[in-house]
Amino acid sequence: MSLARFFIPLFLVTASLHAAEKSAAERLVDAVDMQGSGMAAAKQAFKPMMDRFKAQGLPPEALAEISAATDLFFTKTFSDPELKKQMVKLYQQKFTPEELDEMLRFYETPVGRKALLTMPELMGEASKIGQQVAGKNTEDYQKQLQDILLKYKDAAPDKDEKEDPAPEKDDK
């Protein structure tokens, strides 16, 4: 019993000191649960591709293997310590410590937690909406690009033409 009285407070103090040692950016990256939210966002983004595979008639076994391989890929990616390190660096470049603290306070609220949990789904749905809206303009855009490329077709250097060699230097 006396060991527990010693180790529990020691553990609590050590844990609080460790948390205090983390920068605001590190605490924010932890709060947004980069691995969990990143995985959820990646799966949401990959869902249309899985739907296409299914529509192409791939057997359930193939879909299961693709899903497992994809999950493994995302797990390796989002659990890589380099990702967290780079994300911390990015947050530190884009936000002041005070702004990071304010964001942390928000994400600790019920609405902030809800925002974190629903963001991957919202981004996935927003992407679909964006694609649908862009689809209305795609034909015109492709025509414009085609016209521009035709207009400048002769201006592009021919692949078969070789550039003139640099003039030789006269050593004299």
Backbone as a ProteinNet text record, in pm:
[ID]
protein_1_A
[PRIMARY]
MSLARFFIPLFLVTASLHAAEKSAAERLVDAVDMQGSGMAAAKQAFKPMMDRFKAQGLPPEALAEISAATDLFFTKTFSDPELKKQMVKLYQQKFTPEELDEMLRFYETPVGRKALLTMPELMGEASKIGQQVAGKNTEDYQKQLQDILLKYKDAAPDKDEKEDPAPEKDDK
[TERTIARY]
82.4	0	86.1	195.4	279.8	350	379.2	439.2	339.6	214.7	113	100.5	107.3	98.6	215	328.2	445.8	438.3	406.5	413.8	299.3	180.3	68.1	91.3	124.2	152.3	272.4	374.2	491	449.9	366.1	318	239.6	150.5	69.1	155.3	255.1	345.1	425.3	477	555.2	469.9	346.8	257.2	227.5	204.3	176.9	299	417.9	540.5	561.5	534.8	551.6	455.8	332.1	234.7	277.9	334.4	378.2	498.7	578.4	695.2	656.4	539.5	497.6	463.1	497.4	461.2	310.7	258.8	116.6	84.7	177.1	154.2	147.9	235.2	232.1	100.8	58.4	-67.4	-185.4	-180.2	-287.9	-291.1	-174.4	-168.9	-222.3	-189.8	-244.8	-397.3	-443.1	-586.8	-666.9	-612.7	-688.3	-676.7	-600	-586.8	-551.8	-431.6	-385.6	-404.1	-371.6	-383.2	-529.9	-613.6	-754.3	-829.1	-814.4	-887.6	-828.4	-696.7	-632.9	-679.3	-685.3	-733.6	-878.5	-960.7	-1101.1	-1114.5	-1038.1	-1044.2	-993.4	-885.3	-829.3	-927.3	-989.6	-1088.5	-1206.9	-1248.8	-1360.6	-1321.6	-1199.6	-1152.7	-1135.7	-1102.4	-1079.2	-1208.7	-1315.6	-1443.2	-1490.4	-1485.1	-1529.3	-1448.8	-1320.6	-1240.7	-1286.3	-1315.6	-1366.1	-1501.1	-1583.1	-1712.7	-1692.6	-1593	-1564.2	-1516.9	-1428.9	-1382.8	-1501.5	-1592.5	-1710.8	-1797.8	-1815.3	-1896.5	-1832.5	-1699.3	-1629.7	-1646.6	-1707.6	-1735.2	-1627.3	-1537	-1436.5	-1505.9	-1457.4	-1521.3	-1499.1	-1586.4	-1574.5	-1437.3	-1374.6	-1241.8	-1139.9	-1148.2	-1056	-1079.5	-1206.4	-1239.4	-1186.8	-1199.4	-1149.9	-998.2	-928.4	-781.8	-739	-808.7	-776.2	-799.9	-911.6	-944	-838	-795.1	-692.7	-559.5	-522.2	-396	-402.6	-517.5	-535.5	-530.5	-598.3	-594.6	-451.5	-376.2	-237	-155.2	-174.3	-103.9	-134	-263.5	-301.8	-250.9	-255.2	-206.3	-57.5	19.8	163.8	189.1	113	132.5	99	-19	-63.9	-1.8	65.8	135.3	284.6	330.3	471.4	506	604.2	640.5	680.1	729.5	768.7	647.8	532.3	411.5	378.8	379.5	348.7	452.2	577.5	685.6	663.9	632.1	611.4	483	379.8	255.5	276	351.4	382.6	456.4	553.5	631.4	540.2	448.8	356.3	268	210.7	127.8	209.4	333.8	418.8	449.9	457.4	483.1	359.8	242.8	120.2	46.8	74.8	2.3	97.3	57.9	134.5	100.8	184.1	150.5	14.9	-17.7	-145.4	-261.7	-247	-352.1	-367.5	-256.7	-262.1	-333.5	-304.4	-373	-522.7	-559.3	-702.1	-769.7	-701.6	-756.7	-772	-673.3	-680.8	-801.8	-821.3	-936.9	-1066.6	-1074.2	-1195.2	-1214.1	-1108	-1120.9	-1149.6	-1130.9	-1164.2	-1311.7	-1383.3	-1526.2	-1606	-1731.8	-1815	-1827.3	-1844.4	-1855.5	-1723.1	-1613.8	-1481.8	-1457.8	-1493.5	-1479.1	-1568.2	-1690.6	-1781.2	-1723.7	-1666.7	-1606.1	-1495.4	-1412.1	-1303.1	-1357.4	-1462.1	-1517.5	-1590	-1655.3	-1734.5	-1658.5	-1542.4	-1469.1	-1435.7	-1387.1	-1358.6	-1482.1	-1594.2	-1718.1	-1760.8	-1752.6	-1789.3	-1700.8	-1571.2	-1478.8	-1506.8	-1539.9	-1573.9	-1698.3	-1800.5	-1924.6	-1903.6	-1823.8	-1795.4	-1721.3	-1632.9	-1560.1	-1656	-1750.3	-1850.4	-1932.8	-1974.8	-2053.9	-1971.4	-1845	-1756.8	-1740.1	-1726.4	-1712.9	-1840.1	-1954.8	-2081.8	-2097.1	-2067	-2079.9	-1977.5	-1855.6	-1752.1	-1788.8	-1856.8	-1898.1	-1983.5	-2059.7	-2143.2	-2057.8	-1936.1	-1849.4	-1735.8	-1723.5	-1610.3	-1602.7	-1715	-1714.3	-1662.8	-1711.6	-1664.7	-1515.6	-1473.5	-1332.4	-1243.7	-1283.3	-1204.3	-1195.8	-1304.4	-1303.2	-1207.3	-1212.5	-1121.2	-975.4	-945.4	-808	-766.4	-856.3	-826.6	-798.9	-879.5	-859.5	-724.6	-691.3	-563.5	-446.9	-454.6	-345.3	-330.4	-441.8	-435.4	-374.7	-411.4	-361.2	-209.1	-153.7	-9.6	64.9	-1.5	58.8	190.2	192.3	312.5	419.4	382.1	479.4	566.6	520	597.3	711.7	831.1	943.4	915.3	958	938.3	1028.1	976	1053.7	1174.7	1164.2	1274.3	1384.8	1348.9	1451.1	1548	1675.1	1776.7	1814.1	1843.8	1884.5	2021.2	2044.9	2176.3	2279.3	2388.6	2491.7	2553.2	2600.2	2664.1	2788.9	2815.7	2935.8	3060.6	3152.7	3276.3	3356.7	3423.1	3506.5	3640	3689.6	3821.6	3922.8	4010.8	4108.1	4219.3	4227.2	4337.1	4312.3
-119.5	0	125	125	243.5	268.1	160.4	178.4	246.8	208.5	269.8	418.9	451.9	592.4	672.5	608.5	675.4	684	571.3	566.6	639.4	635.8	702.5	853.5	921.2	1065.1	1092.1	1006.1	1023.1	1011.3	913.5	895.7	1019.3	1069.4	1185.4	1309.2	1329.6	1444	1428.9	1308.4	1284.2	1305.7	1256.8	1273.9	1421.1	1498.8	1640.6	1715.5	1679.3	1743.7	1711.4	1587.3	1548	1627.4	1644.2	1720.9	1866.6	1920	2059	2078.2	1972.3	1981.8	1991.6	1943.8	1946.3	2088.5	2120.6	2252	2254.5	2374.5	2388.6	2315.6	2321.3	2252.6	2101.6	2047.3	1902.5	1863.7	1945.3	1916	1924.4	2018.9	2031.3	1911.3	1869.3	1751.8	1630	1618.4	1508.9	1522.3	1644.8	1667.4	1634.6	1666.3	1638.5	1492.3	1415.7	1271.7	1244.5	1287.9	1277.1	1135.5	1036.4	899	862.3	886	848.1	931	1064.4	1149.3	1139	1122	1104.1	975.9	869.5	741.1	754.8	819.6	834.8	917	1024.5	1108.2	1032	957.1	880.6	773.5	704.5	601.8	664.2	780.3	850.2	888.9	936.6	976.7	855.8	740.4	619.8	546.8	578.5	508.4	511.4	624.7	623.1	525.2	509.9	414.3	271.9	243.2	109.6	84.9	189.3	176.1	145.6	209.2	182.1	38.7	-8.5	-147.7	-243.2	-213.1	-297.1	-293.1	-173	-157.7	-228.6	-242.5	-312.5	-462.9	-506.6	-648.1	-727.7	-659.1	-734.4	-821.1	-943.2	-1031.6	-979.8	-1018.4	-973.7	-1002.3	-1113.9	-1147.4	-1041.5	-996.5	-894	-762.6	-728.5	-605.2	-611	-727.3	-743.9	-728.9	-787	-775.2	-631.1	-563.4	-422.4	-339.8	-365.6	-292.9	-316.2	-440.8	-472.2	-405.3	-411.3	-348.1	-197.2	-140.4	3.9	42.4	-35	-8.1	-14.2	-113.3	-126.8	-6.1	34.4	150.8	275.1	299.8	417.8	408.7	290.2	273.5	306	251	280.6	429.5	489.4	631.5	718.7	698.5	787.2	756.8	643.5	616	644.9	686.9	719.4	843.5	835.3	950.8	1073.8	1052.5	1164.7	1251.3	1188.8	1263.9	1360.9	1310	1396.4	1508.5	1473.4	1573	1684.6	1647.1	1746.8	1827.9	1763.5	1835.4	1937.4	1899.7	1992.9	2113.5	2086	2193.4	2284.2	2225.2	2302.4	2393.2	2337.6	2418.6	2532.2	2504.5	2608.4	2719.4	2683.4	2783.7	2870.2	2811.8	2880.4	2952	2913.2	2970.1	3013.2	3117.7	3159.4	3063.8	3059.1	2974.7	3012.1	3141.1	3184.8	3131.5	3135.3	3082.7	2932	2863.1	2718.3	2687.6	2766.1	2746.9	2770.5	2872	2900.4	2785.3	2732	2617.5	2497.9	2474.9	2364.5	2381	2502.7	2525.8	2493.4	2531.4	2501.8	2351.5	2279.5	2135.2	2057.6	2120	2055.2	2072.9	2159.2	2180.1	2071	2050.8	1951.9	1981.9	2108	2143.4	2118.7	2149.4	2124.3	1976.9	1894.4	1748.8	1698.6	1752.9	1713.6	1755.3	1873.9	1921	1825.3	1782.5	1689.8	1556.3	1508.9	1378.4	1381.2	1492.1	1497	1554.7	1614.6	1679.9	1585.5	1463.8	1376.7	1349.7	1325.3	1300.4	1425.7	1540.8	1666.2	1692.5	1670.4	1694.5	1598.4	1474.3	1377.5	1418.7	1459.5	1502.8	1633.3	1723.8	1850.3	1824.1	1727.3	1691.8	1642.3	1557.6	1508	1623.2	1713.2	1828.4	1913.1	1936.5	2014.1	1949.6	1818.2	1747	1758.4	1748.6	1760.7	1899.5	2001	2137.9	2164	2119	2136.9	2063	1951.2	1872.6	1951.9	2047	2129.6	2217.9	2247	2337.5	2266.8	2137.6	2063.5	2068.9	2052.8	2049.9	2182.5	2294.5	2425.3	2443.9	2402.7	2415.9	2333.4	2210.4	2125.4	2186	2246.1	2311.2	2429.4	2508.9	2623.1	2576.3	2472.2	2419.8	2372.1	2301.8	2250.8	2366.4	2471.5	2587.5	2654.7	2667.8	2730.6	2646.3	2515.9	2428.4	2431.2	2433.5	2443.1	2576.1	2681.9	2815.2	2821.6	2753.9	2761	2635.5	2553.5	2427.7	2451.3	2547.5	2574	2646.5	2706.8	2781.2	2688.6	2568.3	2474.3	2418.6	2406.2	2349.6	2205	2169.2	2033.2	1939.3	1825.6	1730.1	1679.3	1670.3	1616.7	1719.8	1848.6	1951.5	1950.2	1963.1	1971	2116.5	2152.6	2290.3	2312.3	2437.3	2468.8	2448.6	2380.2	2361.5	2495.6	2502.5	2626	2650.6	2776.6	2804.7	2760.3	2706.6	2661.4	2780.1	2760.9	2867.1	2865	2982	2995.8	3006.5	2909.2	2907.1	3009.5	3072.1	3165.8	3301.3
0	0	0	74.5	81	-52.3	-128.8	-261.4	-355.2	-347.5	-432	-399.9	-270.7	-230.9	-288.3	-304.6	-359.9	-512.4	-577.6	-723.2	-793.9	-739.3	-805.3	-813.5	-702.6	-716.3	-807.9	-801.1	-887.2	-1034.4	-1063.5	-1200.1	-1244.7	-1159.4	-1195.7	-1219.5	-1135.2	-1151.5	-1280.3	-1304.7	-1426	-1550.3	-1548.1	-1662.6	-1685.7	-1577.5	-1596.8	-1646.2	-1597.7	-1646.6	-1794	-1832.1	-1972.6	-2060.9	-2014.9	-2092.9	-2102.3	-1993	-1994.2	-2085.8	-2107.1	-2193.7	-2340.9	-2376.5	-2516.4	-2557.9	-2680.5	-2733.8	-2761	-2780.7	-2812.3	-2942.5	-3037.2	-3165.8	-3146	-3061.8	-3034.9	-2967.7	-2871.9	-2802.9	-2899.9	-2994.4	-3091.8	-3185.5	-3232.9	-3320.6	-3246.2	-3118.4	-3037.6	-3024.7	-3002.3	-2981.4	-3106.7	-3222.7	-3345.4	-3385.5	-3309.3	-3331.7	-3478	-3513.5	-3651.3	-3705.7	-3626.6	-3675.8	-3697.5	-3598.7	-3611	-3714	-3706.3	-3800.5	-3940.4	-3948.7	-4079.1	-4145.8	-4067.9	-4120.2	-4168	-4087.7	-4124.2	-4252.8	-4264	-4384.1	-4506.2	-4488.3	-4600.2	-4647	-4552.4	-4589.8	-4662.1	-4613.7	-4678	-4820.6	-4838.4	-4971.7	-5063.3	-5006.9	-5085.8	-5120.8	-5050.6	-5071.2	-5216.7	-5287.8	-5428.3	-5514.7	-5485.7	-5562.7	-5533	-5407.7	-5372.7	-5440.1	-5446.2	-5514.1	-5662.6	-5724.7	-5866.5	-5885.7	-5794.8	-5803.1	-5794.6	-5704.1	-5686.3	-5811.9	-5868.8	-5990.2	-6109.3	-6107.6	-6215.6	-6205.2	-6097.5	-6082.6	-6011.5	-5939.9	-5864.5	-5760.1	-5741.8	-5643	-5500.7	-5409.9	-5270.5	-5210.3	-5249.9	-5196	-5237.4	-5362.8	-5411.1	-5337.4	-5318.9	-5246.9	-5103.2	-5041.2	-4904.2	-4899.2	-4997.7	-5002.1	-5026.5	-5117.5	-5144.7	-5019.5	-4952.7	-4830.7	-4722.9	-4706.6	-4606.2	-4640.8	-4769.6	-4812	-4792	-4821.5	-4806	-4658.8	-4573.9	-4430.4	-4377.2	-4421	-4377.7	-4423.4	-4549.6	-4603	-4520.6	-4495.3	-4418.4	-4274.6	-4215.1	-4078.7	-4070.8	-4164.8	-4166.4	-4186.3	-4276.4	-4307	-4187.3	-4128.7	-4022	-3886.1	-3872.3	-3746	-3756.7	-3873	-3892.2	-3809.8	-3720.8	-3636.8	-3719.4	-3839.2	-3924.5	-3960.8	-3978.6	-4010.8	-3897.9	-3774.6	-3660	-3649.3	-3666.5	-3657.3	-3759.5	-3882.6	-3987.7	-3965.1	-3912.2	-3884.7	-3772.2	-3669.4	-3560.5	-3617.8	-3702.2	-3764.7	-3847.9	-3922.3	-4004.6	-3918.5	-3811.7	-3722.4	-3661.9	-3625.5	-3566.9	-3667.1	-3795.1	-3897.9	-3925.4	-3914.3	-3955	-3841.6	-3717.8	-3605.2	-3494.6	-3422.1	-3304.9	-3189.8	-3086.8	-2970.9	-2909	-2909.6	-2854.5	-2938.7	-3070.2	-3158.2	-3139.8	-3123.5	-3101	-2969.7	-2865.5	-2736.9	-2750.7	-2829.2	-2850.7	-2924.8	-3024.4	-3096.9	-3004.4	-2919.7	-2823.6	-2731.2	-2682.2	-2594	-2667.8	-2796.8	-2874.3	-2889.1	-2925.2	-2948.4	-2821	-2705.8	-2579.5	-2544.7	-2617.1	-2591.8	-2664	-2625.1	-2695.6	-2845.8	-2882	-3023.9	-3095.5	-3029.8	-3089.7	-3113.8	-3014.8	-3031.9	-3144.9	-3152.2	-3260.1	-3395.4	-3401.8	-3527.2	-3571.3	-3476.6	-3510.5	-3561.1	-3496.2	-3533.4	-3667.2	-3698.4	-3821.2	-3940.5	-3917.6	-4025.8	-4142.1	-4118.2	-4232.8	-4318.7	-4254	-4328.7	-4404.2	-4338.7	-4404.6	-4526.6	-4512.3	-4623.4	-4738.5	-4707.2	-4811	-4886.5	-4813.5	-4878	-4954.2	-4897.7	-4966	-5096.9	-5096.5	-5217.8	-5325.7	-5286.7	-5382.7	-5439.3	-5353.3	-5397.6	-5494.9	-5458.9	-5545.8	-5682.1	-5684.9	-5812.3	-5895.9	-5829.6	-5901.9	-5963.1	-5884.9	-5933.7	-6044.1	-6024.7	-6126.8	-6254.4	-6241	-6357.1	-6454.4	-6402.1	-6489.7	-6581	-6540.1	-6614.3	-6686.9	-6668.6	-6722.5	-6874.4	-6940.7	-7087.4	-7144.6	-7091.5	-7137.9	-7110	-6991.4	-6953.4	-7046.1	-7073.1	-7162.2	-7301.8	-7349.5	-7481	-7479.4	-7373.9	-7363.5	-7365.7	-7289.1	-7286.8	-7424.9	-7490.4	-7623.8	-7720.5	-7714.6	-7800.8	-7772.6	-7644.7	-7607.5	-7657.7	-7637.8	-7682.2	-7833.9	-7906	-8052.7	-8095.7	-8028.1	-8059	-8048.1	-7948.3	-7923.6	-7969.3	-8043.9	-8089.9	-8162.6	-8254.6	-8332.7	-8252.4	-8139.9	-8059.7	-7975.7	-7949.5	-7867.6	-7950.1	-7890.1	-7964.8	-8002.3	-8119.9	-8168.7	-8090.3	-8050	-7970.5	-8046.5	-8178.4	-8257.8	-8281.3	-8266.6	-8288.3	-8172.1	-8206	-8101.4	-8084.9	-7963.2	-7938.8	-8001.1	-8041	-8096	-7987.2	-8021.9	-7919.2	-7881.5	-7760.8	-7714.8	-7797.4	-7831.6	-7909.1	-7833.8	-7908.9	-7846.2	-7799.9	-7686.8	-7632.5	-7704.1	-7728.2	-7791	-7678	-7666.7	-7558.2	-7577.5	-7692.9	-7721.2	-7668.2
[MASK]
++++++++++++++++++++++++++++++++++++++++++++++++++++++++++++++++++++++++++++++++++++++++++++++++++++++++++++++++++++++++++++++++++++++++++++++++++++++++++++++++++++++++++++

